[in-house]
């Protein structure tokens, strides 16, 4: 019985080895196409994904390039506008400086004219004061008789029938070279 048991054990061992070898071979035969299919499928997906990612990356790179070119164009436009604005500001500033200089000269001229007018008014005031003093020194003549008044009016005779001005103030007013005529703006 022992031999039978050893033979049976041996037969079972050979059968297990045969099943294992057959199973191994069949597993290889059955799983190899599945593995190869899975590898091919995954490789195809990787290639497609890689191509898609390359395409997206290229699109992004192209878009970035366009954005960079647009940005450069905008920068050039802005720089041109800034240069134009700077030029205009410089022009306006120089015109402003010219106008300020003109206003300064005009202010100086006005000051000079004001000084001249003040001096002329002072002289005129002095002449009016002189005329007032002259009229105060010689009081007005009393009413003369009608024939004397007519003679005085026609010939400008004095109070006693003497030809000539009736009063020194009249002479000053009638004279073209008198104190009033010598004032500013009255010559």
C-alpha positions in Angstrom: 0.0 0.0 0.0 2.7 2.2 0.5 3.7 1.8 -3.1 0.3 2.6 -4.2 0.3 5.7 -2.1 3.7 6.7 -3.5 2.5 5.9 -7.1 -0.7 7.9 -6.5 1.3 10.8 -5.0 3.6 10.6 -7.9 0.7 10.6 -10.4 -0.9 13.5 -8.6 2.4 15.4 -8.7 2.8 14.8 -12.4 -0.8 15.8 -13.0 -0.3 19.0 -11.1 2.9 19.7 -13.0 1.1 19.0 -16.3 -1.8 21.2 -15.3 0.5 23.9 -14.1 2.5 23.8 -17.4 -0.6 23.7 -19.5 -2.2 26.4 -17.5 0.9 28.5 -17.8 1.0 28.1 -21.5 -2.7 28.7 -22.0 -2.6 31.7 -19.7 0.2 33.1 -21.8 -1.7 32.4 -24.9 -4.9 33.9 -23.6 -3.5 36.8 -21.7 -0.8 37.8 -24.1 -3.3 39.2 -26.7 -5.2 40.9 -23.9 -2.1 42.5 -22.5 -0.9 43.4 -26.0 -4.3 44.9 -26.8 -4.3 46.8 -23.5 -0.8 48.0 -24.2 -1.7 49.0 -27.7 -4.9 50.7 -26.4 -3.0 52.6 -23.7 -0.3 53.5 -26.2 -2.9 54.7 -28.7 -4.5 56.8 -25.9 -1.2 58.1 -24.9 -0.3 59.0 -28.5 -3.7 60.7 -29.0 -3.5 62.5 -25.6 0.1 63.5 -26.4 -1.0 64.8 -29.9 -4.0 66.6 -28.3 -1.8 68.1 -25.6 0.8 69.2 -28.3 -2.0 70.7 -30.3 -3.4 72.6 -27.3 0.1 73.6 -26.3 0.7 74.9 -29.8 -2.6 76.8 -29.8 -1.7 78.3 -26.4 1.8 79.2 -27.7 0.3 80.8 -30.8 -2.2 82.7 -28.7 0.6 83.9 -26.4 2.6 85.0 -29.4 -0.4 87.0 -30.8 -1.0 88.5 -27.3 2.7 89.4 -27.1 2.5 91.0 -30.6 -0.7 92.8 -29.7 0.9 94.0 -26.5 3.9 95.3 -28.4 1.7 97.0 -30.8 -0.3 98.6 -28.0 2.9 99.6 -26.3 4.1 101.3 -29.5 0.7 103.0 -29.9 0.8 104.2 -26.2 4.4 105.4 -26.7 3.4 107.3 -29.8 0.5 108.9 -27.9 2.8 109.7 -25.0 5.4 111.2 -27.4 2.7 113.2 -29.1 1.3 114.4 -25.7 4.8 115.3 -24.5 5.4 117.3 -27.7 2.0 119.1 -27.3 2.8 119.7 -23.6 6.2 121.1 -24.5 4.6 123.3 -27.2 1.9 124.6 -24.8 4.5 125.1 -22.1 6.7 127.2 -24.4 3.6 129.2 -25.6 2.7 129.7 -21.9 6.2 131.0 -21.2 6.0 133.4 -24.1 2.5 134.6 -22.9 3.7 135.0 -19.4 6.7 137.0 -20.6 4.3 139.1 -22.7 2.0 139.6 -19.7 5.1 140.6 -17.6 6.1 143.2 -20.1 2.5 144.4 -20.4 2.4 144.7 -16.6 5.6 146.7 -16.7 4.2 148.9 -19.5 0.9 149.4 -17.5 3.0 150.3 -14.4 5.0 152.8 -16.5 1.8 154.3 -18.0 0.2 154.4 -14.6 3.3 156.3 -13.3 3.0 158.7 -16.2 -0.7 159.2 -15.7 -0.1 159.8 -11.9 2.5 162.4 -12.8 0.2 164.0 -15.3 -2.7 164.0 -12.8 -0.3 165.5 -10.2 0.7 168.2 -12.7 -2.9 168.8 -13.6 -3.9 169.1 -10.0 -1.1 171.6 -9.5 -2.3 173.6 -12.4 -5.9 173.6 -11.1 -4.6 174.7 -7.8 -2.7 177.6 -9.5 -5.8 178.6 -11.5 -7.8 178.5 -8.2 -5.3 180.7 -6.5 -5.3 183.1 -9.5 -9.1 183.3 -9.5 -9.1 183.9 -5.7 -6.6 186.8 -6.1 -8.8 188.6 -8.6 -12.4 188.7 -7.5 -15.2 188.8 -10.2 -16.0 192.1 -11.8 -19.2 193.8 -10.8 -22.0 194.0 -13.3 -21.3 196.7 -15.8 -23.7 198.9 -17.6 -25.3 197.2 -20.7 -23.2 199.2 -23.2 -20.0 198.4 -21.3 -20.9 194.8 -21.1 -21.5 194.6 -24.8 -18.2 196.3 -25.5 -16.5 194.0 -23.1 -18.1 191.0 -24.8 -17.1 192.1 -28.4 -13.7 193.5 -27.8 -12.9 192.0 -24.5 -12.3 195.3 -22.9 -11.4 195.7 -19.3 -13.6 197.4 -16.7 -12.5 200.9 -17.5 -12.9 200.6 -21.2 -9.3 199.4 -21.6 -8.9 196.8 -24.4 -7.6 193.5 -23.2 -8.7 190.6 -21.1 -11.0 191.3 -18.2 -9.2 189.0 -15.8 -5.8 187.2 -15.7 -7.7 183.9 -15.3 -9.4 184.5 -18.7 -6.1 185.1 -20.3 -4.8 181.8 -18.9 -7.8 180.0 -20.2 -7.6 181.6 -23.7 -3.9 181.2 -24.2 -2.7 178.1 -26.1 0.6 178.2 -24.3 -0.8 178.9 -20.8 -0.6 176.6 -17.8 -3.7 174.6 -18.7 -2.5 173.9 -22.3 0.8 172.6 -21.0 -0.9 169.8 -19.1 -0.6 166.2 -20.3 -3.0 165.3 -23.1 -4.2 169.0 -23.5 -1.4 170.3 -25.8 
